[in-house]
Amino acid sequence: MPGSRPNKTPVPLFVAILCASLLVQGVDAQDDIAPPPANARELLARYDIGPAQFSQFVDGSPISGGEEEVLAKILLRFSRLGMNNIQRWRKTGVNWSEIAAATHQQQGELFTIRGRARLVTEHTLPPELAQRFESAKYYSVQLAIDGSPHSALVYTPTVPKAWPIGTPVDESAIVDGLLLKLGPPRDGQQPFFFAAGRVGWLPESSVLARAGFDVSFFDGVQETNGKGLLAADREPFYQLLAAIGRVDRAESQRARAPLDVVPLIEQPAAHHGEFYSVRGTARRIVKVAIDDPGVRERLGLDHYYEIDLFVPLGEAKLRFGEAIKADENPVFENTFPVTLIARQLPPGLAEGENLHEQVAADAVFFKLWTYQSAYMARFNRVQPAPILMTHEPRLVLAADEGSGALGAVITALLIGVLVVSLAVYWWYRRGDRAFREQQRQPDFRGL
């Protein structure tokens, strides 16, 4: 019935993503036969990007035509490195002057670069290369490296959508880049040339970015709104789940707004990463184990909880579809389903089915997803629901629920007592003043 629990099949949230991951692993099954690579160069050699190809990169010059072909091949295969390998292989906290003095020894190594993005340039591949490497364009990003006089030029297929192309920018960026060579001298320094799978964005204004979350992950999530959970959601999901544990609670409380599900349904792309104050009835809680050893190692996550939460709609009604008659399209009254993901549960709240627990949380919006429900199936539709994440929800006890109304009643009673007391005081003061005035009047009766 409208507004009731949609009878979602009790399947962990990431079954679809795990299935997609298994398909990807199947494509790379031939790699599992060989010994695990020791570094990025060993893995790239399996895709015919070996010493002969790296030797084509010549220091002191821009990317040439022959180098561009190797670069395009590296960008195509960069995702094959895998986030888990990148985590193990990348070098951090390096002395960039020492790297510049021994570039050929470090060529093909992975480095984490933090700095300020200054300019994004779009490059177009020649038609024959575009056809071979499944892409017509790529980008270069000029970076001023934090704490160093050196700069970098990062070649990548993906840059944050919010960054303009061809005009100066000044944005905090992070990159895991593969060192290619030194470019031509500029301002007394030779910039490092890198290839990377993406350039991350850490804007100073973002609570999530200050917790280490690359907000440009939401660029890909925007494309999957209104769909189930896809393989493309996997890394952003886990990265956000890890970051939510590092968010400063006071900052999240200042940034939050009362939850209104309508904008998240109608325009989800405009609200990714926003914080909300959420309160509703938990009907089902499932603990989901994270079996991927790489995710467990690099992000420190081994489980999360999926909570089916029904939030109040107040006087609003949500109607889906163009039909006018209520029985021809789904209508939600009173409550609407939300999926709340939590890293941990508070004392007193446990897993279970058919629950009726009152829960509150400060949560961040991840995406709008869809799943099968018995109610929406009657209209040949899937159930939309916002996914929100929190570190730990709060269990709202019955006493807490009534505390607001009780407090209002007590306040009203106290105000009433105060008003009556003031009125009585005023009345007696008035009578007393009249008596004193009478006593002060001259008595002429004896004259």
N, C-alpha and C positions, 0 to 999 in steps of 0.2 A: 504494500500500500504506500501512497505518497508519504514521504518524510520518514519512512521506516528504514531499518537496516537493509541494504540492497543485496544481502545474501552473497557477498563476495566469496568465491571459492578460496578456502584457506590454504593458499600457496604462498611461500615466501616471496617477497617483493622482487628479488633479483633472479628468479628462475629463467625469465626470458633473456636476461643479459648473460647469464651463465651459459645458456644454450648457444647464444651467438658467439660467445668466447670459445666454446668447444668447436664451432665451425671454423673459426679463425685458426685454432690450433691444428685442425685437420688439414688446412691448407699448407701449414708449415711442418707437416709430419716428417718430411724428409730431413728437416733440421734436427729433429729429436734423435735421429739415428747417429749423427756425428757427435763427437765430444763437445761439451759446452764451450763456446768461445771465451777466450780470456780477456778480450777487449773489443772495442768497436771495429777496429781494422780487421780482426779475424772474422767477425760476422759479415762485414761488408764484402770481404773477399769471396764469400760464398755466392755473392750476386755479381761476380766479375768486376768488383771495384777493389783492385789490389794495388800493389806497389807501382805497377806500370801506369795506372790511371792517376794515382796521387802524384807521381813524378811530373805530370803535365802542368801542375800548378807552379808558376814561376813567381818568386818574390819580386816586389817592386813595380808591379804593373797591374792594371785593371783586369777583370775577368775577360779572357779572350774567347774567340769562337770555339776553339778546341776545349778550353777549360769549362765553358758553359755546358757542353754536352756531358762532361763528367759531373758537373754540379747538378744538372737536371737528374742524372741517374741517382746521385746521392740523395737528393730531396725525395725522389720517388720511393727509395728504399729506407729512408730514415725511420719510418714507423716500425720497421722490422727490428730495430734495436730493442724496442720494448721498454716500458717505464721502469720495470724492475732492474734490467741491465743498466740503464742509464743511471739509476740510483747508485748502483755498485761501482760503475766505471768512472763517473764524473769526478773531476778534481775541483776542489774549492779552496778559497783562501790562498791563492797562488801569488807569487811575485811576478807581475807581468813584465817587468824589465828582464828578468831571467828567462822568461818564456820567449821574449822577443830576440834574445841573444842566441837561442837554440831552437828556432822554429822547426827546422827539419827533424829534429829529434822528437818533437811533440806533435808533428803533423798526424792527423787522424785521431788524436786524443780528444776526449770530451772534457769540457770545462763549464762550470756554472758561472755566468756573467751577470752581475747586477749593475745597473747604471740608469742613465737618463736617455730615453729615446728622443732624438732630435729631428729626424726626417725619415719618412717612409717613401720609397720610390717603387713604382710598379715596373716590371720588366716583362716583355713579351718574347716567348720562344719562337724561333723560326718554325714554319708550318710542319716541316719534316720531324723536328724534335718534339713539337707539341703532340704530334700523332703517336710517336714512339713512347713518350713518357707521360701520356694521359693527362696533360695539363698544358694550357696555352700561356699561362703567366705565373710569375712568382714575384717576390718582393725582396727588397733590401732595406734594412733598418740601420741607420747610423746611431751608435750608442757611445755616450761618454761613460767610461767605466768608473764606478764608484771608487774613490780613494786612490786613483791612479791618473797620471798624465796621459795614459794611453787611451785609445778609442778602438771601437770595433765596428765592422760592417758585417751584419748578419743577413745571410740569404735564407729565405724561408718561404714555404707555400702559404703560411697562415700568419696574419697579424690581427690585432684586435679591431673589430669592426668600427669601433668608435673613433679610431685614429684617422685623421684626414690623410689623403695621399697627395704628396707633392708639395705640401706646405709645412713650415716648421711646427714641431710639437715639443712639449717638455713634459714627458710622462715617465714615471718610475717603471722600469722594466726588469724582467728576469728571463734568462735564456740558458738552456743546456745546449751548447754549440760544439760542433766538430771542427777543430782547427784545420784550415786549408792552407793559408799562407799569410805573408805580410803584403799589404797593398802599397801603392805609390806614396811617397812622403807627402805629408800635409801638416803644416804648422810645426815643422821640426820633428814629427813623429810619423812612423809608418803604422797605419791601422791594421789590426788583426782582421783577417777574413774568416768567417765561420759559416758553416751550414747548420741549420736547425730545423726541427719539425714544426716549431711554433715559437712565437715571441709572447711571453706572458706579461700581464699588466697588473701592477700593484698600486692603484691610485691612493694617495694619502687620505682622501676623504672617505674611503671605504672602511667600515669596521671589519669586514671580512679580510680585506687586503692587509690590514694591520695585523691580522692573525695568520698571515702567510698564504691566504687563498688567492690564486690567480683568477681575477674576476672575468677574464676573457674566456674562461671555460663556459660561461653562460652563452657565448656566441653559438656554440654547437648545440646547447640545450634548447635554444630558441627554435631550432629546426625540428625538434622532436615533441614540442608541445602538442597536446591533443592526441598523442599516440601512446601506445604502451611503452614500457621501458625497453630501450634499445641498447645495442652494444656501445653506441656513441655516448650514452648517458653514464656508462660505467665509471670511467675515470673521474669525471666531474662529481659524481655522487660520492665516491670514496674520498676525494680531496675535500669536498665540503664537509663530509662527516668528520674527517680528521680536524679540520679547521674550527669546527663549531666547539670542539673541546678546548680550544685556545682563546676563544673570544672573551674579551673582558666583559664580565656580567654587567657592570655599571654602564659600559658603552652600549651594549645591546638593549638595555632598558631605556636609555635615552633615545635610541634610534627607533624603537618599536612604535607601532600604531595599532589600534583595535582591529581585529581581523574582520574584513568584509570579503566574503568569498566571491561576490559578483565580479569585481574587477579582475580577480585572478582567473576567472573562467572566461571572461570576455576579452581581456588583453593581457595574457600571462607574460608575454615577452617584455612588457613595460615594468614588471615587478620582480624579476629574478633578483635574489639576494637581499630583498627587503625584509625587515624584522617586524613581527607581529605579536601582539598579545593574544594568545589562543586559550579558549576555555570551552569544554564540551564534555560529552559522555563517552567514555571508552567502552566499546562493546566487545573488543577482541584484542588480545596482545600476544604476539608471537616473537620468540627469540630466534634470530637468524644468524647462524654461524658463518663466518667468512673463512672459507677453506683455502683461498689463494695464498700460498706462503709468501709471495712477493708483496702483496698488499699488507699482510700481517707484519712483515719485516720493515718495510719502508714507511708505513703510515701508522703502525702501532695499533691496528684495529683487528680484533678477532671475532667481534659480534656486534649486532645492533638489535633494537627492538622495533617491530612494526606494530603500530597502534591504529586500529580502526576507530576514529573519533567522529562523533556527530556533534556539530556545532550549531547553536541556535540561530535561526533566521529572524527572530522577532516577528514583526507583522508582515514581513516580505514573503512573497511567493516566487519561486523560480520555475518558469515554464520554458520547456525546450521545444523548438519546432514552431511552425507557422499555423498549425491547426488551432481553431478557435474553441472547439469543444474540448472539455477537460479530459474526456476519455480517449481522445485521439492523439494526445501527446503527453509526455511525462511532466508532472508537476510536483514540486517539492514544497512542502509546508512545514513549518516549525523547526526542522533541522535539515542539515546537509552534510554528506560524508566528506571527511578530510583524512588523509593518510599522514600520521605523525610518526616520524622516525626519531628514535631516541638512542643515544649511546648507552645510557644506563637508566634504571628505574629507581625511584625513591623507595625508602622503607614503607611497607604496607601496600605497595602496588606490585602485582605479580602477573605472570602469563596466565592466559585462560580464554575460554570461549564463553559467549553469552554473558558478558560482564555488564555491569551498570555502575562504573566508577566515574566520579567527577574528577576531571583532570584539567590542570592549567599549565601553560608553558609560555616562555618567550622563545619564539621559533622563527627561522628564516625560510623564505619561500624558495623551493628548488625548481619545481616545474609543475605543469598541469599534465597528469597522465590519465589514461583510460583503462578500464578493465570490464570484464563481463559481470553483470548482476542480473538477478532474476527479474527485478522490477523493470529495468531498462530494456531487457530482452523482449518484453511484451510489446515494445514499440520499435523493435528491430534497431536498437541503439546500444551503444556502450556507455558505461557510467564514467563521467568525468569527475576528477577529484584533485584538488591541490595536494602536492607533497610538500610538507614542511618538516624542518629538522630542528631538534633541540638537543642540548647536552643531557639534561635530566628534567622531565616534567615534574609538576607538583601535584600531590594528591590533595584534593579539596575535600575536607571532612564535612559532615552534615552540619556541625556547629559553625563552621566557617561560612557555609552557604547562607545560613540565616543571620549571620552576624551583621551583615549590612542593614537588613530590615530592622533587626533588633536595635542596632545602634541608632537608627533613625527614630524609632519609637521612644527610646530613652532620651534622646536629645530633645524631642518634642515635649516630653513630660517635664524635663528640666526647665525648658523655656517657659512652659505653662506655669510651673511652680514659681519661677522667678517673676513672671508678670503679675501673678496674684500677690506675691509678697510685696512687690513694689506698689501695687494698688492699695493694699492694706496699709502699708507704711505711709503712703501719700494721704490716705483718708484720715489716719490718726494724727498725722502732722498738721493737717488742715484744721481738725477739731481742736487740737491743742493750741494752735495759733489763734483761733477765734476766742478761746477761753482767756488766753493771756491778754488779748486786745480788750476784752471786756473788763478784766481786772484793772487794766491801766486807765479806764475811763473815769473822770471825776464823779463823785457821788454828791448830788446837790440836795439829797433828801433832808439833811439836817439844817439847812439854811432857811 
